[in-house]
Amino acid sequence: MNLTYEAIDGTGRNVSDVVEAASAKEAVERLRSQGLFVTHIAQADALELQERRKAGSRGRGTSGGVRFSLRQLVMFTRQMAMLLASGSGVVPALNALTRQVKEERQRAVLHQLIMDLEEGVPLAEALRRFPTIFDASYCAVVAAGEASAMLPQMFTKLASIIGKRKAMRNKVLGAMTYPVLLIGLSTGIMNVLLFFVIPRFGGMFDTLGVPLPASTAYLLALSGWLSDWWMIPAVVVVLATASSVYLAKTQSGRQVISDAQIRVPMLGRLASRLIQAEVLRVLGMLIEAKVGVLDALDLARGVTRNRRYGKLCDEVELAVTSGGAISAALEQSGLVDASVCQAVRTGEESGNLGGAISYVAEVLDEENTELVGVMTKLVEPVILIGMGVVVGVVAVSLFMPLFDITSAV
């Protein structure tokens, strides 16, 4: 039966919720094991349950725009793994996590999960109702854990996988910070030169009436045009930024960006290897969780929006369906390194395909970390040299007429 309770937690805060138990005594013992001191407990009437369902129904069938950041998803998954490993039930674990969530809409999502579980819905099915928070591969691993009675271990695997994804994203963003700052600094310096420094030299050259080199005349013309028509490049920059943001928020736009990433010189190799690591990580985890190979391939396809890798997953799935080997399909694609294909082939021959693919993903993560560091070290001097060349050309162009005047005198 459903019981409403009021209690005091370990921090002295008053909490109230609904718990399902065979009796009030069992409910009190369960809550006490969670560190709660129960001050009041009674059977929940129909109105209370209806209000509770309304509170959680906002998220039913969809997350309603609610999202968990990668950090929040990692924390949720790790805490679920810890609570389940300690012997807690799924509903009590979610109840404990709900009390820690401060954002109202996220709390409503967890309330809805609890209500679905209390109505007999499997956890994986309840999670599938929030696809913007829990993707298909996440739900598949949870379903495998429920089917094999290894839910704590599956949540531990998920926490490890999502944690690695978060760590790699942080490394990439961290590596991009300094180059972006250099580009911003270079842009600021050029704006100061074009809008403030060069016009002063232009007035001085007009007063002196000296002939100007082509580079100096071009800089003065560019500076004058920007001073008179600055709104045109400003509007272009604003429109380009807004278009990029809009493109990144649409599904087709994100697909275009993902397709273009692997074609960018230098960065394309890194983007391609990051996609490979993510796809193989999810594929290996699903196969290790006893998900069928074809189902695992179908779920791994959703990890990336890049159409070349989506086509590769289709080719691998076709090869497996026709009795071929995954390693052979990967090798024929030309997208995957020979060493990766060989490791997958070893896993197929040894009967440990999931473990081999997961190992390859870990190796790719290590190599990608090194590649990010190398590319950062290469990009930084290129930006500095470019900035120095531009400033040098401007300086020479401005001072060359002065040198001509000095030599004439």
VOMIFI-387530 format. One record per residue: residue in three letters; x negated, y negated, z of N, C-alpha, C in turn. Coordinates in steps of 0.2 Angstrom, whole numbers, plus 5000, padded with zeros to 4 digits. Layout:
<recs>
ALAXYZXYZXYZ;...
</recs>
This chain:
<recs>
MET499650065000500050005000499649945000;ASN499949884998499549824998499649785004;LEU499049755007499149725013498749655013;THR499149605015498749535015498449535022;TYR497849495022497449495028497149425029;GLU497049405035496649345036496049365041;ALA495449335039494849365043494349305043;ILE493849315047493249275047492649315045;ASP492249275040491649315038491049295042;GLY490449325040489849315044489649245045;THR489849195040489649125041490149085045;GLY490749115048491249085052491749055047;ARG491749065041492349045037492949085037;ASN493549055036494149095036494249115029;VAL494449175028494549205021495249245022;SER495549245016496249275016496249315009;ASP496549375008496549405002497049465003;VAL497049504998497549564998497049624997;VAL497149675001496849745000497249795000;GLU497049844996497449904995497249965000;ALA497649995004497450045009498050085011;ALA497850145013498450195015498750165022;SER498450135026498650105032498350045034;ALA498650005039498249945041497649965045;LYS497650015048497050035052496450055047;GLU496550085042496050105037495850035033;ALA496349985032496149925029495649885034;VAL495849885040495449845045494749875045;GLU494649945046493949975046493549955039;ARG493949955034493549945028493349875027;LEU493749825030493549755030493049745035;ARG493049775040492549775046491849795043;SER491849845039491249875036490949825031;GLN491349775028491149725024490949655028;GLY490949665034490649605038491249555040;LEU491849575039492449535041492749555047;PHE492949495051493249505057494049485056;VAL494449545056495149535054495549495060;THR495849445058496249405063497049425062;HIS497249445056497949455055497949495049;ILE498449545049498549595043499249615043;ALA499549615037500249635037500349655030;GLN500949695029501049725022501249665018;ALA501049665012501149605007501849615004;ASP502249565004502949575001502849554993;ALA503449564990503449564983503249494980;LEU503449444984503349374982502549354982;GLU502249384987501549374988501149404982;LEU501349464981500949504975501149464969;GLN501749444968501949404962501449344961;GLU501449304966500949244966500249264965;ARG500049314967499349334966499249354959;ARG499749394956499649414949499749344945;LYS500049294946500149234943499449204943;ALA499149204949498449174949497949204945;GLY498049274944497549304939497749314932;SER498349294931498649314924498349264919;ARG498049204921497849154917497249194913;GLY496949244915496349274911496549334908;ARG497249354908497449424905497349414898;GLY497049464895496949474888496449424885;THR496249374888495749334886495349294892;SER494849274891494449234896494649164896;GLY495149144891495449074891494849024891;GLY494349034888493748984888493348994893;VAL493449034898492949044904492349084902;ARG491749054904491149094902490749094908;PHE490349154909489849154914489149144910;SER488749104913488049094911487749154911;LEU487149164908486749224908486549234915;ARG486349184919486149184926486649214930;GLN487249184929487849214933488049284931;LEU487949304925488149374923487649424926;VAL486949404926486449444929486649444937;MET486749394940486949394947487549444949;PHE488049434945488649474946488449544945;THR488149564940487949634938487449664944;ARG487049624946486549654951486949664958;GLN487349614959487749624966488249684965;MET488549694959488949754959488549814959;ALA487949814956487549874957487349884964;MET487149834968486949844975487549864979;LEU488149834978488749854982488949924981;LEU488949944975489150014973488650064975;ALA488050044975487550094977487550104985;SER487850054988487850054996488450094998;GLY488850114993489450154995490150114994;SER490150054993490750014992491150034986;GLY491850034987492250044981492249984976;VAL492449994970492449944965492849884967;VAL493449894970493949844972493649804978;PRO493449834983493049794989492449754986;ALA492049784982491549754979491749684975;LEU492249694971492449634968492749584972;ASN493149604978493349564983492849524986;ALA492249554988491649524991491349474986;LEU491349484980491049444975491549384974;THR492149394974492649344973492549284978;ARG492449304984492349254989491749214988;GLN491249234984490649194983490649144977;VAL491249154973491249114967491649054969;LYS491348994967491548934968492048904963;GLU491848924956492248894951492948924950;GLU493448894950494148914951494348964945;ARG494148944939494348994933493949054933;GLN493349054936492949114936493249154942;ARG493449124947493749164952494449194950;ALA494749164946495349194943495249254939;VAL494649254935494449314931494349374936;LEU494049364941493849414946494549444949;HIS494949394951495649414954495949454949;GLN495949434942496349474937496049544937;LEU495349554937495049624937495249664943;ILE495349634949495549664955496249694954;MET496749644951497449664950497449724945;ASP497049714940497149774935496849834938;LEU496349834942496149894945496649924950;GLU496949884954497449904958498149934955;GLU498149914948498749944944498550004941;GLY497950024942497650094939497350084932;VAL497150024930496750014924496050034925;PRO495650064921494950084922494550014922;LEU494050014925493649954925493349934918;ALA493149974914492949964908493449924904;GLU494049954904494649924901494849854903;ALA494749844910494949784913494349734910;LEU493749754910493249704907493349684900;ARG493649734896493749724889494149664888;ARG494649644893495049594892494749524892;PHE494149524894493749464894493149464890;PRO493249464883492649484878492149424878;THR492349364880491849314880491349314886;ILE491549354891491149364897490749434896;PHE491149484895490849554895490949574888;ASP490349584884490349604877490449674877;ALA490549704870490749774869490249824872;SER489549804871489049854874489149854881;TYR489249794885489249794892489849844894;CYS490449834891491049874893490849954891;ALA490549964886490350034884489950064889;VAL489450034892489050064897489450074903;VAL489850024905490250034911490750094910;ALA491050104904491450164903491050224904;ALA490450224901490050284902489850304909;GLY489750244913489650254920490250284924;GLU490850264922491450284925491550364923;ALA491450374917491550444914491050494918;SER490450474919489950514922489850514929;ALA490350474932490250454940489550424942;MET489250384937488650354938488650284938;LEU489250254940489350184939488850134942;PRO488550154948488050114951487450114947;GLN487250174944486650174940486750134934;MET487350134931487450104925487450024926;PHE487650004931487649934933486949914934;THR486549954937485849934938485449934931;LYS485649974926485349974919485549904916;LEU486249894917486449824914486149764917;ALA486049764923485649714927484949704924;SER484649764923483949754920483949734913;ILE484349754909484449734902484549654901;ILE485049634905485249564905484749524908;GLY484349544913483849514916483249504911;LYS483149554907482549544902482749494896;ARG483449494895483649454890483649384892;LYS483749364898483749304901482949284902;ALA482549324904481849304904481549294897;MET481749324892481449314886481749244883;ARG482349234884482649164882482349104886;ASN482149114892481849064896481149054894;LYS480749104892480149104889480149064882;VAL480549074878480649044872480748964873;LEU481248954877481448884878480848844882;GLY480548884886479948854889479348834884;ALA479248884880478748874874478948814870;MET479648804869479848744864479848674867;THR479748674874479848614878479248564876;TYR478648584876478148534874478148514867;PRO478148564862478248534855478848484854;VAL479348494857479948454857479748384860;LEU479448384865479248324868478748284864;LEU478248324861477748294856478148254850;ILE478648294847479048264842479348204844;GLY479648204850480048144852479548084853;LEU478948104856478448054857478248024850;SER478148064845477948044839478447994835;THR479148024836479647984833479747914837;GLY479647914843479647844847479047804845;ILE478447824844477947784842478047754835;MET478347794830478447774823479047724823;ASN479547724827480047674828479747614830;VAL479247614835478947554838478547514833;LEU478147554829477747524823478247494818;LEU478747534816479147514810479547454812;PHE479847444818480347394820479947334823;PHE479447344826479147284830478447264828;VAL477947314827477247304825477247274818;ILE477447314813477347304806477647234804;PRO478247214806478547154804478147094806;ARG477747094812477347044814476747034809;PHE476447094807475947094802476147064796;GLY476847084794477047054788477146984787;GLY477346954793477346874793476646844793;MET476146874796475546854796475246854788;PHE475346914785475146914778475446864773;ASP476046854775476446804770476146734771;THR475946714778475646654779474946644776;LEU474546704776473846704773473846704766;GLY474446734763474446744756473946784752;VAL473746844756473246884753473646944749;PRO473246964744473547024740473547084745;LEU474047124744474147184749474047254745;PRO473647294748473647364745474347394745;ALA474347454740475047484739475347514746;SER474847544750475147574756475347524761;THR475047464761475247414766475947384763;ALA476047374756476647344754477247394755;TYR477047464754477547514755477847504763;LEU477347504767477547504774477947444776;LEU477747384773478147324775478847324771;ALA478847354765479547364762479947414766;LEU479647464769480047514773480247484779;SER479847444783480047414789480547364788;GLY480547324782481047274781481747304779;TRP481747364776482347394774482647424780;LEU482247454785482547484791482747424796;SER482447364796482747314800483347284797;ASP483447284791484147264788484647314788;TRP484447374787484947434786484847494791;TRP484647474797484547524802485147574803;MET485747544802486347584803486447644799;ILE486147634793486147694788485847754791;PRO485147754792484847814795485147834802;ALA485347784806485747804812486347844811;VAL486747824806487347864805487147934802;VAL486647934798486447994795486248044801;VAL485848014805485548054811486148084815;VAL486648034817487248054821487648104817;LEU487748094811488148144807487848214807;ALA487148214806486748274805486848314812;THR486748274817486748304824487448334825;ALA487948294824488648324825488848384821;SER488548384815488748434810488348504813;SER487748494815487348544818487648574824;VAL487948534828488248554834488948594833;TYR489248564828489948594826489748664822;LEU489248664818489048724815488848774820;ALA488548754825488348804830488848834834;LYS489448804834490048824838490548864835;THR490448864828490948904824490548974822;GLN490949024822490749094820490349094814;SER490649064808490249064802489649024802;GLY489648974806489048924807488448964810;ARG488648994816488149034820487849094815;GLN488249124811488049174806487549144801;VAL487649084799487249054794486549034797;ILE486649004804485948994807485549054809;SER485949114811485549174812485249194806;ASP485549194800485249214794484649174792;ALA484749104793484149064791483549074795;GLN483649094802483149094806482549134804;ILE482649194801482149244799481849224793;ARG482049164790481749144783481249084784;VAL481249054791480849004792480149024792;PRO479648984789478949004789478749004796;MET478349054798478049064805478549084810;LEU479049044811479549064816480049124814;GLY480049134807480449194805480249254808;ARG479549264808479349334811479549344818;LEU479449284822479649284829480449304830;ALA480849264826481549274826481749344824;SER481449374819481549444817481349494823;ARG480849484826480649534831481049524837;LEU481249464839481749454844482449494843;ILE482649484837483249524835483149594836;GLN482549624833482449694834482449714841;ALA482049674845482049694852482749704856;GLU483149654854483849654857484249704855;VAL484249724848484649774845484449844848;LEU483749854848483449914850483549924858;ARG483549874862483649874869484349904870;VAL484849874867485549894868485649964866;LEU485449974860485550044857485250094861;GLY484550084864484250134868484650144875;MET484950084878485250094884485950134883;LEU486250124877486950154876486750234875;ILE486250244871486150314870485950354877;GLU485550314881485350344887485950354892;ALA486450314891487050314895487550364892;LYS487350404887487750464884488250444880;VAL488250374877488650354872488450384865;GLY488950404861488750434855488350394850;VAL487950424846487450384842487850334837;LEU488350364834488750324830489150264833;ASP489450274839489750224843489150174846;ALA488650204848488050154850487850114844;LEU487750134838487550094832488150044831;ASP488750064832489250014830489249954835;LEU489149974842489049924847488449884846;ALA487949914845487249874844487349824838;ARG487749834833487849794827488049724830;GLY488449724835488749664837488249614841;VAL487649644843487149604846486949544842;THR486849554836486649494832487149474826;ARG487149414824487549394819487149394812;ASN486549404812486149404806486349464802;ARG486549444795486849494791486349544788;ARG485749524788485249574786485149634791;TYR485149614797485149664802485849704803;GLY486349664802487049704802487049754796;LYS486749734790486749784785486249844787;LEU485749824790485249884792485649934797;CYS486049904802486449954806486949994802;ASP487249964797487650004792487250054789;GLU486650044786486250094783486050144788;VAL485850124794485750184799486350224800;GLU486850194801487450234803487650274797;LEU487550254791487750294785487250354785;ALA486550344786486050394786486250444792;VAL486450424798486650474803487250514801;THR487750484798488350514796488150574791;SER487750554786487550604781487050654783;GLY486850654790486350704792485650684792;GLY485550614790484850594790484550574797;ALA483950544797483650524803483650444803;ILE483750424810483750344811483050314808;SER482550354810481850324809481750314801;ALA482050364797481950354790482350294787;ALA482950284790483350224787482950164789;LEU482650154795482350094798481750084793;GLU481350144791480750134787480950104780;GLN481450134777481650114771481950044770;SER482150014776482349944776481849894774;GLY481249904777480749854776480749794781;LEU481249804785481249744791480949764797;VAL480849834798480549854804479849884803;ASP479349864808478649884808478649964808;ALA478049984804477950054804477850084811;SER477550054815477450074822478050094826;VAL478550044825479250054828479550114825;CYS479550124818479850184815479550244818;GLN478850244819478550304821478750324828;ALA478850274832479050284839479750314839;VAL480150294835480850314835480850384832;ARG480450404827480350464825480150514830;THR479650494834479450534839479950554844;GLY480450504846480950514850481450564847;GLU481550564841482050604838481750674838;GLU481150684837480850754837480850784844;SER480750744849480650764856481350774859;GLY481850744856482550754859482650694864;ASN482250644865482250594869482350524865;LEU482850524861482950464857483050404861;GLY483550404866483750344870483150314873;GLY482750364876482150334880481650314875;ALA481550334869481050314865481250244862;ILE481850234861482050174858482050114863;SER482150134870482150084875481350064876;TYR480950114876480250104876479950054871;VAL480250064865480050024859480249954860;ALA480849944863481149874865480649844870;GLU480449884875480049854880479349834877;VAL479049874872478449854869478549794865;LEU479149784861479249724857479349664862;ASP479649674868479649614872478949594874;GLU478549634876477849614877477449584872;GLU477549614866477249584860477549514858;ASN478249504859478549444858478349394862;THR478249404869477949364873477249334871;GLU476849374869476149354867476249314860;LEU476749334856476849294850477049224851;VAL477549214856477749154858477249104860;GLY476749134864476149094867475749074861;VAL475549124857475149104851475449054847;MET476049064845476349014841476448944844;THR476548944850476548874854475848844854;LYS475348884854474648854854474448834847;LEU474748864842474648844835475048774833;VAL475748774836476148714834475948654837;GLU475648654843475548594847474948554844;PRO474348584842473848544838474148524831;VAL474548564828474848534821475248474822;ILE475648474827476048414829475548354831;LEU475048364835474548314837474248284831;ILE473948334826473648314821474048274816;GLY474648294815475148254811475248184814;MET475348184820475448114823474848074823;GLY474248104823473648064822473548034815;VAL473748084810473648064803474148004802;VAL474748004804475247954803475047894806;VAL474847894812474647834816474047804812;GLY473547844810472947824807473147794800;VAL473547814796473747784790474047724791;VAL474447714796474847654797474247594799;ALA473847614804473347574806472847544800;VAL472647594796472147574791472547534786;SER473247544784473547504780473647434782;LEU473747424789473847364792473247324792;PHE472647354794472047314795471647304788;MET471847344783471447344777471447264774;PRO472047234774472047164771471647124775;LEU471547134782471147084786470447094785;PHE470247164783469547174781469347134775;ASP469847134770469747104764469647024765;ILE470046994769469946924771469246914774;THR469046954779468446944782467846944778;SER467846994773467347004768467346944763;ALA467946914762467946864757467646794760;VAL467746794767467546734770466746744771;
</recs>
